[in-house]
Amino acid sequence: MSQDNLVGLKCEVCKKINYQTNRNKKKIKEKLALKKYCPKCRKHTPHKEVKQL
């Protein structure tokens, strides 16, 4: 997995980065926005892509 394709998914409710994934930035221009399970909120919430540190 390439480091420049690595992105984090941040919960919109509690602002915690819960997931890491990769995205082909040449093919997919817009940022990822998924509904994922947040362990801190203990429910499914919208997660948006953030830069991985």
C-alpha positions as CSV (number, residue, x, y, z in Angstrom):
1,M,0.0,0.0,0.0
2,S,1.5,3.3,-1.1
3,Q,1.8,6.1,1.5
4,D,0.7,8.8,-0.9
5,N,-2.7,7.0,-1.5
6,L,-3.3,6.5,2.2
7,V,-6.2,8.5,3.7
8,G,-8.0,8.5,7.0
9,L,-11.8,8.5,7.6
10,K,-12.9,11.0,10.3
11,C,-16.2,10.8,12.1
12,E,-18.3,14.0,11.6
13,V,-19.9,13.7,15.0
14,C,-17.0,13.2,17.4
15,K,-14.2,14.2,15.0
16,K,-12.1,11.1,15.7
17,I,-10.2,9.3,12.9
18,N,-11.4,5.7,13.0
19,Y,-10.4,4.1,9.7
20,Q,-7.5,4.1,7.2
21,T,-8.0,3.3,3.6
22,N,-6.4,4.0,0.2
23,R,-7.8,5.9,-2.7
24,N,-6.5,6.2,-6.3
25,K,-6.2,10.0,-6.5
26,K,-5.8,9.9,-10.3
27,K,-9.1,8.1,-10.9
28,I,-11.2,9.5,-8.1
29,K,-11.0,13.3,-7.8
30,E,-13.5,14.0,-5.1
31,K,-13.0,13.1,-1.4
32,L,-14.5,9.9,0.1
33,A,-17.7,10.3,2.2
34,L,-19.0,7.0,3.7
35,K,-21.3,6.0,6.4
36,K,-19.3,3.8,8.8
37,Y,-19.6,2.5,12.4
38,C,-17.9,4.8,15.0
39,P,-16.8,2.9,18.1
40,K,-16.8,6.1,20.2
41,C,-20.3,7.2,19.2
42,R,-21.4,3.5,19.1
43,K,-23.5,4.0,16.0
44,H,-23.2,4.5,12.2
45,T,-22.2,8.1,11.4
46,P,-21.0,9.9,8.3
47,H,-17.2,9.7,7.9
48,K,-15.2,12.0,5.5
49,E,-11.8,11.7,4.2
50,V,-8.9,13.6,5.9
51,K,-5.2,13.7,5.2
52,Q,-3.3,10.8,7.0
53,L,-0.6,12.0,9.3
